[in-house]
Amino acid sequence: MHNYIEGQWRSSVATETLPVINPATGEELGRTPLSPAAEVDQAARAAAAAFPAWRRVPVGDRIQYLFRLKPILEDNIEDLARTITMEAGKTLAESRGEMRRAIENVEVACGAPAMIQGYNSEDIASGIDEMMIRQPLGVTAIIGPFNFPGMIPFWFLPYSIVCGNTVIVKPSERVPLTMQKVFALLDSLHLPPGVVNLVNGGREVVDAILDHPIIRSVSFVGSSAVARHVYSRGAAAGKRVQCQGGAKNPVIVMPDADMAAASEIIADSAFGCAGQRCLASSFAVAVGDASQSFTKAIGERAASRVTGYGLDDGVQMGPVISAESRTRIESLIDKAVRDGARPVVDGRHPDIPRYHAGHFVRPTVLEGLPIESDVARTEIFGPVLSVHHVDDIDDAIQLVNSGAYGNQACLFTTSGANARKFRYEAEVGNVGINVGVAAPMAYFPFSGARESFFGDLHGQGRDAFEFFTQEKVVVERWPKEWTRKF
C-alpha cells in the first residue's frame, strides 16, 4: 500500500503495518502502513502549494475533470466492487450499489457552476452595491470508514475539488485497497499535482489531520465516540468539521402495514451489509396487533437469508469486518439473552461451509429485550434486530425520540395520517415511509441528528457545496468623481 502525494505514489516510512484481511476467507490481502504525522505534513504542504493555482482554474474547467472521471469509474465499477467485497465483506450486488452511489455524487458535483453562485443587490444605499460570492476554503481532509470504502469518500471529494479546494483522503486502515484503486483512476485524469492526496494510517494520521494548521476542514464518518473526538479536536483547532456518527435506527410497523412487503424490506435493511451501515434498522417496534404477525414474518426472513462469501452466487449476506467485531456482536447477543431476550432466530457461532476462517454472524432476531437493557440502546453494528411492542403510534414515536441517536427512523403503514404524523414528529435526520433504508440521493444531504451527527452542514448535495466554500460579502461604491475619464 502506498501514499499518493503531489501527484506521485510514495512508499511510507512507517515502521508498523496492519494486515488487511478478507473477512470471509481470512486471507491476508495486503498491509496498511501506519504513516507518521510527518507524511500528513507532506500531503498538507503539497495540497497548500497546489491550492492558489487550482482555485484560479475556472469552475467550468474544473468540472471537466469530473466529466472525465465518471466514465472511468463506470468502466472500472466491476473491479472496484470486487475489491470492496474482498476487503469489506459485502455481497457483490451491495458493492456495485455502493459504487453506483459514488458515481452519482460525481454527477451532482458537476453542477458546481450553478451551485456555487452567490447573489447581489444594487443600490443598498445610494450608489452602493452589495454582493455575496463563494470562495474555496483551501486544504480539506476526508477521514473514511471501513463499511463504505468506495462511496463515502465521494460524499465529499468531488465537491471539494470542484469548488476549488485541494484534498487529503485518509481511508480506514482496515479497507485501504479500494481507495488505492480509486486514486489510480484519479491519477489518470492528470489533475495538477497536489490537488488530490492519499495518506494511509491510523489514529496518528487522524490526529495529525485534526491538528495541522494548514488543513481548513475535516469530513468524517464513523462511530459516535470517534465522531465526537474528531469534531471537538478539529473545531478546537479552528477547522470547519462535519462528522457523521453512529445510529440505533428504529423501524415502526403499524397494524395496517402490508406485512409481507414490510418484513422483506426490513430484513434487507437490518441484514444488508451484515448490518454494518449507519442506516441499518436494528430496533423494530411492532404496534398493537402487528406484534405477532411481524415477529413471525421477520423471523422467517432472517432464517432463510443465505450467508456466505459475497463473491459467490446466491449469497445474500456476507461476514462482519473482523474477528473482534464478531466477538463483540455475539457478546451483545449473549447479554441480551441474559437480560431476558428470546432469540427468535439465533445467528451466533454459525458454520459456513468452506469459509471456517471467516468472521460470520448469521441474521439474528431478538424478542422481549427490555427497553431498559443497555443492548436496546447500543449500536450493535451487526445483523441483529430486536423486536419490541407498543400500543399505539404515540408510544412508538416516544421511543424513537427517547434514544441517544437520530440518524434514521422508518414507518410502515397504509395510513397517510400516520405517515404525516410520523414524518412531522420523529426527531431524526432521515425518515423513511414504507422504505427500510432512507438513503438520500446524491442531490440531497445525508442528514443526522443528536449523537448521529456533529456539525452544521452534511455531506452530499447543496450542503456539500456550502461546506466546501466560504461566503464573502463585498460592498462597492464607485463615485463618479473617482472615475478616470478617457
C-alpha positions in Angstrom: 0.0 0.0 0.0 1.3 3.4 -0.9 0.5 7.0 -0.2 -0.3 9.4 -3.1 1.2 12.9 -2.5 1.8 15.7 -5.0 0.7 13.5 -8.0 3.1 10.7 -7.1 2.9 7.3 -5.4 5.2 7.2 -2.4 6.2 4.4 -0.1 5.6 5.3 3.6 8.5 5.4 6.0 6.2 3.7 8.6 7.8 1.1 10.7 4.5 -0.5 11.6 1.8 -2.0 9.4 -1.6 -3.7 9.8 -2.8 -6.7 7.9 -5.8 -6.2 5.5 -7.9 -9.3 5.9 -10.6 -10.7 3.7 -13.3 -11.1 6.3 -14.9 -14.0 4.5 -11.9 -16.2 3.9 -9.3 -14.9 6.5 -6.8 -14.4 3.7 -4.4 -11.5 4.0 -4.8 -9.1 1.1 -2.1 -6.7 1.9 -0.7 -4.5 4.7 -1.6 -0.9 5.6 1.3 1.3 6.6 0.6 3.3 9.7 2.1 6.5 8.3 3.7 9.0 10.7 2.4 12.6 11.2 5.3 13.8 9.0 3.6 12.3 6.0 0.4 14.2 6.7 2.5 17.3 6.8 4.0 16.5 3.4 0.5 16.0 1.9 -0.8 19.2 3.5 2.1 21.2 2.2 1.6 19.7 -1.3 -2.1 20.5 -1.2 -1.4 24.0 0.0 1.1 24.6 -2.7 -1.4 23.4 -5.4 -4.3 25.5 -4.0 -3.5 29.0 -5.3 -3.4 27.9 -9.0 -6.2 25.4 -8.6 -8.7 27.9 -7.2 -8.0 30.1 -10.2 -9.0 27.4 -12.6 -12.5 28.4 -13.9 -15.2 26.2 -12.4 -16.3 25.3 -16.0 -12.8 23.9 -16.5 -12.7 22.1 -13.1 -15.8 20.2 -13.8 -14.2 18.8 -17.0 -12.1 16.5 -14.8 -15.3 15.1 -13.2 -16.9 14.7 -16.6 -13.9 12.5 -17.5 -13.9 10.7 -14.1 -17.5 9.5 -14.5 -16.9 7.1 -17.4 -13.6 5.9 -15.9 -15.5 4.9 -12.8 -18.2 3.3 -14.9 -15.6 1.3 -16.8 -14.0 0.1 -13.6 -17.1 -0.4 -11.4 -16.9 -4.2 -11.5 -13.2 -4.2 -10.4 -13.9 -1.7 -7.7 -17.0 -3.6 -6.5 -15.0 -6.9 -6.3 -12.3 -5.1 -4.3 -14.9 -3.8 -1.8 -16.4 -7.3 -1.4 -13.0 -8.8 -0.8 -11.8 -6.2 1.8 -15.2 -5.2 3.4 -17.2 -8.4 3.1 -20.3 -7.2 1.3 -22.1 -9.1 -1.4 -21.1 -8.2 -4.9 -24.5 -6.6 -5.5 -24.1 -4.4 -2.4 -20.7 -3.3 -3.6 -21.9 -2.5 -7.0 -24.7 -0.4 -5.4 -22.1 1.4 -3.3 -20.1 2.4 -6.3 -23.2 3.5 -8.1 -23.9 5.9 -5.3 -20.3 7.2 -5.5 -20.7 7.9 -9.2 -24.0 9.7 -8.6 -22.1 12.1 -6.3 -19.6 12.8 -9.2 -22.6 13.6 -11.4 -24.1 16.0 -8.8 -20.8 17.7 -8.3 -20.7 18.6 -12.0 -23.5 21.1 -11.2 -20.9 23.3 -9.4 -21.2 26.3 -11.9 -24.8 26.8 -10.7 -24.4 25.6 -7.2 -21.6 27.9 -6.1 -23.2 31.1 -7.4 -23.7 33.9 -5.0 -26.2 36.8 -5.1 -26.2 40.6 -5.2 -28.3 43.7 -4.7 -27.9 47.0 -6.3 -28.3 50.3 -4.5 -28.4 49.1 -0.9 -27.6 52.8 -0.4 -27.3 55.5 -3.0 -24.7 54.4 -5.5 -23.6 51.4 -3.3 -24.0 47.7 -4.4 -23.5 44.6 -2.3 -22.9 41.0 -3.3 -22.1 37.7 -1.8 -19.6 35.4 -3.5 -18.4 31.9 -2.7 -14.8 31.1 -2.5 -13.0 27.8 -1.7 -11.6 27.0 1.8 -8.2 25.8 0.9 -6.8 22.4 2.0 -9.6 19.9 3.1 -9.4 16.4 4.6 -11.6 13.3 4.5 -11.4 10.5 7.0 -13.3 7.5 5.7 -14.9 4.5 7.5 -14.5 0.7 6.8 -18.1 0.0 5.9 -18.3 2.0 2.7 -14.7 2.4 1.4 -15.8 3.4 -2.1 -18.9 5.5 -1.6 -18.3 7.7 1.4 -15.2 9.5 0.3 -17.3 10.5 -2.7 -19.8 12.3 -0.4 -17.0 14.9 -0.1 -14.1 14.6 -2.6 -15.7 15.6 -5.9 -17.5 18.6 -4.2 -14.3 19.7 -2.5 -12.1 19.8 -5.6 -14.8 21.2 -8.0 -15.3 24.1 -5.5 -11.6 24.9 -5.9 -10.2 23.2 -2.9 -7.4 20.6 -2.6 -7.9 17.5 -0.6 -6.3 14.8 1.6 -8.1 11.4 1.9 -7.4 9.1 4.9 -9.1 5.7 4.2 -9.8 3.3 7.0 -6.8 1.2 7.7 -9.0 -1.9 7.6 -10.0 -1.3 4.0 -7.4 0.7 2.1 -7.5 -1.2 -1.2 -10.5 0.5 -2.7 -9.0 3.9 -2.4 -5.7 2.7 -3.8 -7.6 1.8 -7.0 -9.7 5.0 -7.0 -6.6 7.1 -6.7 -5.0 5.2 -9.6 -8.0 6.2 -11.6 -7.7 9.8 -10.4 -4.1 9.8 -11.4 -5.1 9.0 -14.9 -7.0 12.4 -15.0 -3.7 14.3 -14.7 -5.0 16.7 -12.2 -2.4 19.3 -11.1 -0.1 17.7 -8.6 -1.2 18.2 -5.0 -4.9 18.7 -5.8 -5.8 15.2 -4.5 -3.6 13.3 -1.9 -3.9 10.0 -0.1 -2.3 9.1 3.3 -2.8 5.7 4.9 -2.6 5.2 8.6 -4.4 5.0 11.9 -5.0 7.3 14.8 -1.7 9.2 14.5 -2.7 10.3 11.0 -6.2 11.3 12.2 -4.9 13.4 15.0 -2.2 15.0 12.7 -5.0 16.0 10.3 -7.1 17.5 13.1 -4.1 19.4 14.5 -2.5 20.6 11.3 -2.7 24.4 10.9 -2.9 24.2 7.0 -5.9 22.0 6.9 -9.1 24.1 6.9 -11.9 21.4 7.1 -12.4 17.8 8.0 -15.2 15.4 6.9 -15.6 12.2 8.9 -17.9 9.2 9.0 -17.6 6.6 11.8 -18.7 5.7 15.3 -20.2 8.4 17.5 -17.3 8.2 20.0 -14.7 8.9 17.3 -17.0 11.5 15.7 -17.2 13.4 18.9 -13.4 13.2 19.2 -12.8 14.4 15.6 -15.4 17.2 15.9 -14.2 18.5 19.3 -10.5 18.4 18.4 -10.9 19.7 14.9 -13.2 22.5 16.0 -10.8 23.4 18.8 -8.1 23.8 16.1 -10.4 26.3 14.2 -11.4 23.9 11.4 -14.8 23.5 9.8 -15.9 20.0 10.7 -18.7 17.6 9.7 -18.9 14.3 11.5 -21.4 11.5 10.8 -21.7 9.2 13.8 -23.4 6.0 14.8 -27.0 5.0 15.0 -29.7 2.8 16.5 -32.3 3.1 13.8 -35.9 2.3 14.8 -38.4 0.9 12.3 -42.2 1.1 13.2 -44.6 -1.4 11.9 -48.3 -0.4 12.1 -51.1 -3.0 12.2 -52.3 -1.8 8.8 -48.9 -2.3 7.1 -48.5 -4.8 4.2 -46.8 -7.4 6.4 -45.2 -9.4 3.6 -43.7 -6.3 2.0 -42.7 -4.7 5.3 -40.9 -7.8 6.6 -39.0 -8.3 3.3 -37.9 -4.6 3.2 -37.0 -4.5 6.9 -35.0 -7.7 6.6 -33.0 -6.1 3.8 -32.5 -3.0 6.0 -31.4 -5.0 9.1 -29.3 -7.6 7.5 -28.0 -6.0 4.3 -24.2 -5.3 4.5 -24.3 -7.6 7.6 -26.0 -4.7 9.5 -22.8 -2.7 9.2 -24.2 0.5 7.8 -25.4 3.6 9.6 -28.9 3.3 8.1 -29.5 -0.4 9.1 -32.7 -0.9 11.0 -31.8 -2.5 14.3 -34.7 -1.7 16.6 -38.2 -2.8 15.3 -41.3 -1.6 17.1 -44.5 -3.5 16.3 -47.6 -1.5 17.1 -50.7 -3.2 18.5 -51.9 -6.2 16.5 -48.8 -6.1 14.3 -46.7 -7.8 17.1 -47.4 -11.4 16.4 -47.6 -11.3 12.6 -44.5 -9.2 12.2 -42.3 -11.2 14.6 -43.2 -14.4 12.7 -42.6 -12.8 9.3 -39.3 -11.2 10.1 -38.1 -14.4 11.8 -38.8 -16.4 8.6 -36.9 -13.8 6.5 -33.9 -13.9 8.9 -33.8 -17.7 9.0 -33.9 -18.0 5.2 -31.2 -15.4 4.4 -28.2 -17.0 2.6 -25.0 -16.1 4.4 -21.5 -16.6 2.8 -18.8 -15.1 0.7 -20.1 -12.1 -1.2 -18.4 -13.2 -4.4 -20.3 -16.5 -4.5 -23.6 -16.7 -6.4 -26.8 -16.6 -4.4 -25.2 -15.2 -1.3 -27.5 -12.5 0.4 -25.3 -11.5 3.3 -21.5 -11.6 4.0 -19.4 -11.6 7.1 -18.7 -8.8 9.6 -15.5 -6.9 9.2 -13.3 -8.7 11.7 -13.0 -11.4 14.4 -13.1 -8.7 17.0 -16.4 -7.4 15.6 -17.9 -10.9 15.5 -16.9 -11.4 19.2 -18.4 -8.1 20.2 -21.6 -8.7 18.4 -22.0 -12.2 19.8 -21.2 -10.9 23.3 -24.0 -8.3 22.9 -26.4 -11.1 21.9 -25.3 -13.1 24.9 -26.0 -10.1 27.2 -29.4 -9.5 25.6 -30.4 -13.1 26.3 -29.2 -12.7 29.9 -31.3 -9.6 30.2 -34.4 -11.5 29.1 -34.5 -11.5 25.3 -35.6 -14.6 23.4 -33.8 -15.4 20.2 -36.4 -15.9 17.6 -33.5 -16.6 15.2 -30.1 -17.1 16.7 -27.1 -16.3 14.4 -24.3 -16.9 16.9 -21.4 -19.3 16.0 -22.6 -20.3 12.5 -20.9 -23.0 10.4 -20.4 -21.6 6.9 -19.2 -24.4 4.6 -15.8 -23.7 3.0 -15.3 -20.5 5.0 -14.5 -21.6 8.5 -11.9 -18.8 8.9 -14.5 -16.1 8.1 -16.0 -13.6 10.5 -19.6 -14.7 10.2 -22.7 -13.9 12.3 -26.0 -15.1 10.8 -29.1 -12.8 11.0 -30.4 -12.7 14.5 -33.9 -11.6 15.7 -34.5 -11.0 19.4 -37.9 -10.6 21.1 -38.7 -9.5 24.6 -35.5 -7.4 25.1 -36.3 -5.0 27.9 -36.2 -1.4 26.7 -34.0 -0.5 29.8 -31.4 -3.0 28.7 -28.1 -1.5 27.5 -28.3 -3.7 24.4 -31.6 -2.0 23.4 -29.7 1.3 23.2 -26.3 0.2 22.0 -25.3 0.3 18.3 -24.5 -3.3 17.7 -23.4 -2.7 14.1 -24.1 -6.3 13.0 -27.0 -8.3 11.7 -29.1 -8.1 14.8 -32.7 -6.9 15.0 -34.6 -6.6 18.3 -38.4 -6.5 18.2 -40.4 -4.5 20.7 -44.1 -4.0 21.2 -46.1 -0.8 22.0 -49.8 0.0 21.9 -50.1 2.9 19.5 -48.1 5.3 17.3 -47.7 7.9 20.0 -45.8 5.3 22.1 -43.7 4.4 19.1 -42.7 8.0 18.4 -41.8 8.5 22.0 -39.5 5.5 21.7 -37.9 7.0 18.6 -37.3 10.3 20.2 -36.0 8.9 23.5 -32.9 7.4 22.0 -29.5 9.0 22.0 -29.1 8.7 18.3 -31.1 10.4 15.5 -29.9 9.1 12.2 -32.9 7.3 10.7 -36.4 6.2 11.6 -38.8 4.3 9.3 -42.6 3.7 9.4 -44.6 1.0 7.6 -48.2 1.9 7.2 -51.0 2.4 4.7 -52.4 5.4 6.6 -51.5 8.8 5.2 -52.4 10.4 8.6 -50.0 8.1 10.5 -47.3 8.8 7.9 -47.6 12.5 8.1 -47.6 12.4 12.0 -44.5 10.3 12.0 -42.7 12.5 9.4 -43.6 15.6 11.4 -42.8 14.3 14.9 -39.8 11.9 14.5 -36.7 13.7 15.7 -34.2 12.1 13.3 -32.3 13.3 10.2 -33.6 10.8 7.7 -37.2 9.5 7.7 -38.5 6.6 5.7 -42.1 5.9 4.9 -42.6 2.3 3.7 -38.8 2.1 2.9 -36.3 0.4 5.1 -33.2 2.4 4.1 -33.9 6.1 3.8 -30.6 6.8 2.0 -30.7 10.3 0.4 -29.9 10.6 -3.2 -26.7 12.4 -4.0 -28.5 15.7 -4.6 -30.0 15.7 -1.1 -27.9 16.0 2.1 -27.2 12.9 4.2 -28.7 14.2 7.4 -28.5 13.2 11.0 -29.4 14.4 14.5 -28.3 14.2 18.1 -25.4 11.7 18.7 -25.6 10.7 15.0 -24.2 14.0 13.6 -21.8 16.6 14.9 -21.7 19.8 12.8 -24.0 22.0 10.8 -23.6 21.1 7.1 -23.9 17.5 5.9 -22.3 15.5 3.1 -23.8 15.5 -0.5 -25.9 17.9 -2.4 -26.3 21.6 -1.6 -24.8 21.1 1.9 -21.6 19.9 0.3 -21.2 23.0 -1.9 -21.9 25.2 1.1 -19.5 23.3 3.4 -16.6 23.5 0.9 -17.0 27.2 0.2 -16.8 30.3 2.4 -19.0 33.3 1.9 -17.5 36.6 1.2 -19.6 39.8 1.2 -18.5 42.7 -0.9 -19.8 46.3 -0.6 -18.8 48.5 -3.5 -19.1 52.2 -4.1 -17.7 54.0 -7.2 -18.4 57.8 -7.1 -18.3 59.5 -10.5 -15.6 61.9 -9.4 -13.3 58.9 -8.8 -13.7 57.5 -12.2 -10.9 58.4 -14.6 -12.2 59.9 -17.8 -10.6 58.9 -21.1 
